[in-house]
C-alpha cells in the first residue's frame, strides 16, 4: 500500500523545515543580541559623557504604550508597559527628548522653565526656576 509520499519527499520536507527553523531562530537570536549590545553601548556612552546642567524649557511630553498579549488554553493575559518622554528646548534653540520614569514625568508641565540635568541621553533631573 502506498500513501503518495516517498521517503525521499519526507526527508526533503523535513530538511526544508529544519533549515527554515534554523534561519528563523538565528534571525531572532541576532535581533535579541543586537538589542542587548546597543543598550550596553548606549549605557557606556552615557557613562562617558559629562554631567551637564543647562537652562531649558519643557516643550512637549509624550508616552509610548506597548501591549503584549499572551494566552494559554484557559487564560488570556494582556500586559501593558508605558515609556515616558519629555522634550526640552535649551537656550540655543536645540531640542532633546529624554526618557523619564513615570513619577518624574507626572511632575513636569509643558512650558515649565528651569535647569535640566542630564548625562548623554540619561535624564538626571529638572529644577524649576
Protein Blocks (a to p, Z undefined) as FASTA:
>chain_A
ZZhiafklmmmmmmmmmmmmmmmmmmmmmmmmmmmmmmmmmmmmmmmpccdddddddfbd
cddddddddddfkbccdddddddddddddfkopacdddddfklmmmpcehiacddddehj
acfbdcdZZ
